[in-house]
């Protein structure tokens, strides 16, 4: 009898059983969810049996056996490995006449009958919903069918696994210069409930540090956020080139106040404040309307979004994105919807002094700090992202903060996260 060993890289085994029986050994301790499909490619398995054998402590699902056989022409098995317990599960294949299974439910007329025996000889019977009730392998949507002496082992759901809910990361797009994420508790340094530092996750060490007033870290409507109060601000003086940029923010305000400064790039000089500056950009909300306004480097130009509020006195949680193309075109996007556009020219310097949260800055000095806002996440890229890239980030933010329902119908991540 000949033997062969499959490696963990094997996905398909076409076995020729010609003049002698064969033993095929499955890999030991495979990755969870590993799939291997084995088929009698020559059609001689009725004369030369193909034995499929496990190794070590691995067994098959059925009776914890260590062997399965293919002894019919062109027969096949598909196996999936579950590491806890260490078992190979039969997830598909063809079987003649008899088949060992764990449990079967049959539909006979309108009544449901449970068949308790673990070995069944079939002649003419339609079966549905084979499932193994004593393990974690979910097979409730399986299908078995019987026709002309052939039982078709249908489909079984994959092994439950913990999968990262969001496969996208802001790092996947180049030119990330600032990333502030209130969902990441490790990036928020507090003394009690009071915030002392909000760490920059972009890798550029633009950590915002509390400079005045009281800023707290906590949850609002079940979502972690930085809670800013009147005349409180944090900032980082770490120069950044903003010749062009794309800026994202997820935030809200619950106070009926106009001109609430939320976030800005700090200008190099104090000739103009950050919301009317050649040097930077600024973002604030008017919760009494409600709306958000964004001033880019186009002197006197700004883009405004208006959205229906769920509360007459609050600026609702939503996601804004803004781009500026080489000091000439300023665009806004609200929850993935295209907003307003302004164009013009400016002669601002390309480098800003840093970033500030919760205050309007004249040069490197804060002024007019009026923010009463809850900020969840901020991303700044010093490039204009393509439409695909912008929507990629929008999908990530919307699903992360539970506002994906606000994305427009045509958005590529309306129905699933990136």
Order of alpha helices (4+ residues) and beta strands (2+ residues): beta-beta-beta-beta-beta-beta-beta-beta-beta-beta-beta-beta-beta-beta-beta-beta-beta-beta-beta-beta-beta-beta-beta-beta-beta-beta-beta-beta-beta-beta-beta-beta-beta-beta-beta-alpha
